[in-house]
Amino acid sequence: MTKLLQEIQTYWTNRAEGYSQVNQGELHSEQKHKWQQTLLQYIPFKANKNIKILDIGTGPGFFAIILAQLGFDITAIDYTEQMLLEAKQNAGKLSEQIDFQQMDAQNLNFPDKKFDVIVTRNLTWNLENPQQAYSEWYRVLKKDGVLLNFDANWYNHLFDEQKRQAYEEDRKIVAKAHIDDHYTCTDIDAMENIARQVPLSGINRPDWDREILTKIGFTTINIIPDIWQQVWSDEEKLNYASTPMFLIKAIK
Protein backbone atom coordinates (compact mmCIF):
# COMPACT_ATOMS: atom_id res chain seq x y z
CA MET A 1 0.00 0.00 0.00
CA THR A 2 1.37 3.41 -0.95
CA LYS A 3 1.49 6.31 1.51
CA LEU A 4 -1.22 8.14 -0.43
CA LEU A 5 -3.51 5.11 -0.50
CA GLN A 6 -3.02 4.78 3.25
CA GLU A 7 -4.02 8.44 3.69
CA ILE A 8 -7.13 7.90 1.58
CA GLN A 9 -8.11 4.78 3.51
CA THR A 10 -7.59 6.51 6.86
CA TYR A 11 -9.66 9.52 5.81
CA TRP A 12 -12.63 7.43 4.68
CA THR A 13 -12.37 5.17 7.74
CA ASN A 14 -12.74 8.25 9.93
CA ARG A 15 -15.50 9.58 7.69
CA ALA A 16 -17.50 6.33 7.52
CA GLU A 17 -20.02 7.00 10.30
CA GLY A 18 -20.80 10.54 9.17
CA TYR A 19 -21.03 9.55 5.51
CA SER A 20 -23.30 6.68 6.48
CA GLN A 21 -25.67 9.13 8.13
CA VAL A 22 -25.82 11.08 4.86
CA ASN A 23 -26.67 7.88 2.97
CA GLN A 24 -29.33 6.98 5.51
CA GLY A 25 -30.93 10.36 4.90
CA GLU A 26 -30.94 9.67 1.15
CA LEU A 27 -32.46 6.23 1.67
CA HIS A 28 -35.37 7.72 3.62
CA SER A 29 -36.14 10.64 1.32
CA GLU A 30 -37.16 11.37 -2.25
CA GLN A 31 -33.47 11.17 -3.15
CA LYS A 32 -33.72 7.37 -3.23
CA HIS A 33 -36.46 7.49 -5.86
CA LYS A 34 -34.65 10.16 -7.89
CA TRP A 35 -31.53 8.02 -8.03
CA GLN A 36 -33.43 4.80 -8.78
CA GLN A 37 -35.27 6.40 -11.70
CA THR A 38 -32.05 7.93 -13.02
CA LEU A 39 -30.15 4.64 -12.85
CA LEU A 40 -32.99 2.81 -14.59
CA GLN A 41 -32.99 5.50 -17.27
CA TYR A 42 -29.37 4.77 -18.17
CA ILE A 43 -29.15 1.02 -17.49
CA PRO A 44 -30.19 -0.62 -20.78
CA PHE A 45 -31.51 -3.77 -19.10
CA LYS A 46 -34.70 -4.63 -17.28
CA ALA A 47 -34.29 -5.06 -13.53
CA ASN A 48 -33.88 -8.75 -12.81
CA LYS A 49 -31.58 -11.10 -10.95
CA ASN A 50 -29.79 -12.16 -14.14
CA ILE A 51 -28.27 -8.70 -14.62
CA LYS A 52 -25.01 -8.51 -12.70
CA ILE A 53 -24.08 -5.03 -11.43
CA LEU A 54 -20.81 -4.06 -9.77
CA ASP A 55 -20.99 -1.05 -7.44
CA ILE A 56 -17.43 0.28 -7.10
CA GLY A 57 -16.63 2.43 -4.08
CA THR A 58 -19.97 1.58 -2.50
CA GLY A 59 -19.16 3.50 0.69
CA PRO A 60 -22.11 3.04 3.09
CA GLY A 61 -23.96 1.13 0.38
CA PHE A 62 -26.39 3.60 -1.17
CA PHE A 63 -26.21 2.43 -4.80
CA ALA A 64 -26.00 -1.25 -3.82
CA ILE A 65 -29.10 -0.98 -1.65
CA ILE A 66 -31.32 0.92 -4.08
CA LEU A 67 -30.33 -1.34 -6.99
CA ALA A 68 -30.91 -4.50 -4.93
CA GLN A 69 -34.35 -3.13 -4.10
CA LEU A 70 -35.00 -2.96 -7.85
CA GLY A 71 -34.16 -6.64 -8.25
CA PHE A 72 -30.63 -6.62 -9.69
CA ASP A 73 -27.81 -9.01 -8.74
CA ILE A 74 -25.40 -6.70 -6.87
CA THR A 75 -21.74 -7.01 -5.96
CA ALA A 76 -20.45 -4.01 -4.01
CA ILE A 77 -16.83 -3.24 -3.22
CA ASP A 78 -14.97 -0.67 -1.15
CA TYR A 79 -11.37 -0.35 -0.03
CA THR A 80 -12.35 0.71 3.49
CA GLU A 81 -13.49 -1.98 5.91
CA GLN A 82 -15.43 0.47 8.08
CA MET A 83 -17.45 1.64 5.06
CA LEU A 84 -18.45 -1.95 4.32
CA LEU A 85 -19.56 -2.45 7.93
CA GLU A 86 -21.76 0.63 7.62
CA ALA A 87 -23.07 -0.59 4.26
CA LYS A 88 -24.08 -3.98 5.64
CA GLN A 89 -25.85 -2.31 8.55
CA ASN A 90 -27.68 0.08 6.24
CA ALA A 91 -28.70 -2.78 3.95
CA GLY A 92 -30.31 -4.75 6.77
CA LYS A 93 -31.92 -7.92 5.39
CA LEU A 94 -30.87 -6.89 1.88
CA SER A 95 -27.26 -7.58 2.90
CA GLU A 96 -28.06 -11.27 2.33
CA GLN A 97 -28.67 -10.44 -1.35
CA ILE A 98 -25.66 -8.15 -1.85
CA ASP A 99 -22.14 -9.53 -2.18
CA PHE A 100 -20.07 -6.98 -0.22
CA GLN A 101 -16.30 -7.33 -0.68
CA GLN A 102 -13.26 -5.32 0.43
CA MET A 103 -11.28 -4.52 -2.71
CA ASP A 104 -9.18 -1.87 -4.43
CA ALA A 105 -11.08 -0.21 -7.32
CA GLN A 106 -7.78 -0.06 -9.22
CA ASN A 107 -7.01 -3.80 -8.87
CA LEU A 108 -10.14 -5.92 -9.10
CA ASN A 109 -10.15 -9.58 -8.04
CA PHE A 110 -12.74 -10.60 -10.61
CA PRO A 111 -12.44 -12.60 -13.84
CA ASP A 112 -12.78 -10.93 -17.23
CA LYS A 113 -16.25 -10.12 -18.58
CA LYS A 114 -18.14 -10.84 -15.36
CA PHE A 115 -20.52 -7.86 -15.09
CA ASP A 116 -23.24 -6.31 -17.24
CA VAL A 117 -23.08 -2.92 -15.54
CA ILE A 118 -20.65 -0.97 -13.36
CA VAL A 119 -21.91 1.97 -11.29
CA THR A 120 -19.88 4.39 -9.21
CA ARG A 121 -20.45 7.75 -7.56
CA ASN A 122 -17.94 10.36 -6.39
CA LEU A 123 -15.03 7.94 -6.59
CA THR A 124 -12.85 8.45 -9.67
CA TRP A 125 -11.53 11.88 -8.64
CA ASN A 126 -10.28 10.30 -5.41
CA LEU A 127 -8.16 7.56 -7.03
CA GLU A 128 -4.38 7.39 -7.09
CA ASN A 129 -4.37 5.82 -10.57
CA PRO A 130 -7.71 6.46 -12.30
CA GLN A 131 -6.49 5.32 -15.72
CA GLN A 132 -5.56 1.93 -14.30
CA ALA A 133 -8.98 1.79 -12.61
CA TYR A 134 -10.74 2.46 -15.90
CA SER A 135 -8.73 -0.32 -17.56
CA GLU A 136 -9.75 -2.74 -14.84
CA TRP A 137 -13.40 -1.73 -15.11
CA TYR A 138 -13.28 -2.30 -18.86
CA ARG A 139 -11.75 -5.74 -18.29
CA VAL A 140 -14.50 -7.02 -16.00
CA LEU A 141 -17.38 -5.70 -18.13
CA LYS A 142 -19.04 -8.04 -20.59
CA LYS A 143 -19.21 -7.09 -24.26
CA ASP A 144 -21.81 -4.31 -24.61
CA GLY A 145 -21.56 -3.80 -20.85
CA VAL A 146 -22.19 -0.33 -19.46
CA LEU A 147 -20.21 1.92 -17.13
CA LEU A 148 -22.14 4.66 -15.31
CA ASN A 149 -19.76 7.01 -13.54
CA PHE A 150 -21.24 9.93 -11.59
CA ASP A 151 -18.57 12.42 -10.53
CA ALA A 152 -17.55 16.09 -10.46
CA ASN A 153 -14.50 18.35 -10.44
CA TRP A 154 -14.67 18.44 -6.67
CA TYR A 155 -11.36 20.08 -5.87
CA ASN A 156 -10.47 22.07 -9.00
CA HIS A 157 -10.66 25.16 -6.80
CA LEU A 158 -7.34 24.17 -5.22
CA PHE A 159 -5.66 24.75 -8.60
CA ASP A 160 -7.71 27.51 -10.25
CA GLU A 161 -8.26 30.98 -8.74
CA GLN A 162 -11.50 31.63 -10.61
CA LYS A 163 -12.93 28.35 -9.39
CA ARG A 164 -11.68 29.16 -5.91
CA GLN A 165 -13.74 32.33 -5.94
CA ALA A 166 -16.81 30.39 -7.09
CA TYR A 167 -16.22 27.86 -4.32
CA GLU A 168 -15.99 30.63 -1.71
CA GLU A 169 -19.21 32.14 -3.06
CA ASP A 170 -20.92 28.77 -2.55
CA ARG A 171 -19.81 28.79 1.08
CA LYS A 172 -21.30 32.29 1.59
CA ILE A 173 -24.60 31.30 0.02
CA VAL A 174 -24.80 28.16 2.14
CA ALA A 175 -24.11 30.15 5.32
CA LYS A 176 -26.74 32.73 4.39
CA ALA A 177 -29.29 29.95 3.77
CA HIS A 178 -28.55 28.50 7.24
CA ILE A 179 -28.00 24.97 5.95
CA ASP A 180 -25.20 22.48 6.60
CA ASP A 181 -22.02 23.16 4.67
CA HIS A 182 -21.08 19.81 3.15
CA TYR A 183 -17.42 20.81 2.89
CA THR A 184 -16.73 22.26 6.31
CA CYS A 185 -18.70 19.48 8.03
CA THR A 186 -15.81 17.16 7.13
CA ASP A 187 -12.09 17.13 7.97
CA ILE A 188 -11.45 19.64 5.22
CA ASP A 189 -7.69 19.90 5.81
CA ALA A 190 -7.18 16.15 5.45
CA MET A 191 -9.37 15.98 2.36
CA GLU A 192 -7.66 18.93 0.67
CA ASN A 193 -4.27 17.39 1.41
CA ILE A 194 -5.36 14.24 -0.40
CA ALA A 195 -6.95 16.23 -3.23
CA ARG A 196 -3.66 18.03 -3.88
CA GLN A 197 -1.95 14.66 -4.41
CA VAL A 198 -4.43 12.71 -6.54
CA PRO A 199 -4.06 13.38 -10.28
CA LEU A 200 -7.60 14.38 -11.27
CA SER A 201 -8.09 17.35 -8.94
CA GLY A 202 -6.38 19.75 -11.32
CA ILE A 203 -7.51 18.16 -14.60
CA ASN A 204 -10.37 19.31 -16.82
CA ARG A 205 -13.06 16.67 -16.61
CA PRO A 206 -14.92 14.92 -18.09
CA ASP A 207 -12.86 15.68 -21.23
CA TRP A 208 -9.98 13.70 -19.73
CA ASP A 209 -12.25 10.74 -19.04
CA ARG A 210 -13.62 10.68 -22.58
CA GLU A 211 -10.08 10.59 -24.02
CA ILE A 212 -8.87 7.83 -21.68
CA LEU A 213 -11.99 5.67 -22.07
CA THR A 214 -11.67 5.90 -25.85
CA LYS A 215 -8.01 4.81 -25.70
CA ILE A 216 -8.91 1.88 -23.44
CA GLY A 217 -11.47 0.61 -25.96
CA PHE A 218 -14.96 1.72 -24.95
CA THR A 219 -17.00 2.00 -28.14
CA THR A 220 -19.58 4.62 -27.15
CA ILE A 221 -19.08 7.39 -24.61
CA ASN A 222 -21.82 9.84 -23.69
CA ILE A 223 -21.44 12.74 -21.24
CA ILE A 224 -24.51 14.07 -19.44
CA PRO A 225 -23.21 17.32 -17.90
CA ASP A 226 -26.42 18.35 -16.14
CA ILE A 227 -27.26 15.07 -14.41
CA TRP A 228 -27.04 16.96 -11.10
CA GLN A 229 -30.37 18.58 -11.88
CA GLN A 230 -32.05 15.17 -11.77
CA VAL A 231 -30.51 13.73 -8.64
CA TRP A 232 -29.39 16.48 -6.26
CA SER A 233 -31.49 17.86 -3.43
CA ASP A 234 -31.96 21.62 -3.08
CA GLU A 235 -29.35 21.58 -0.32
CA GLU A 236 -26.81 19.82 -2.55
CA LYS A 237 -27.47 22.28 -5.37
CA LEU A 238 -26.55 25.18 -3.09
CA ASN A 239 -23.52 23.43 -1.61
CA TYR A 240 -22.05 22.36 -4.92
CA ALA A 241 -23.21 25.04 -7.37
CA SER A 242 -19.67 25.59 -8.67
CA THR A 243 -18.95 21.84 -9.04
CA PRO A 244 -21.88 20.34 -10.97
CA MET A 245 -22.07 16.57 -11.09
CA PHE A 246 -21.76 14.94 -14.51
CA LEU A 247 -22.52 11.42 -15.71
CA ILE A 248 -20.18 9.46 -17.96
CA LYS A 249 -21.94 6.58 -19.72
CA ALA A 250 -19.51 4.30 -21.54
CA ILE A 251 -20.35 1.13 -23.46
CA LYS A 252 -17.78 -1.61 -24.01
Secondary structure, DSSP 8 states (H G I E B T S, - for coil): --HHHHHHHHHHHHHHHHHHHHHHHHHTSHHHHHHHHHHHHH--S-SSTTSEEEEET-TTTHHHHHHHHTT-EEEEEES-HHHHHHHHHHHGGGGGTEEEEE-BTTB--S-TT-EEEEEEES-GGG-S-HHHHHHHHHHHEEEEEEEEEEE--TTGGGT-HHHHHHHHHHHHHHHHHT---TTTTS-HHHHHHHHTTSGGGGS-TTHHHHHHHHHHT-SEEEEETTTHHHH--HHHHHHTTTS--EEEEEE-
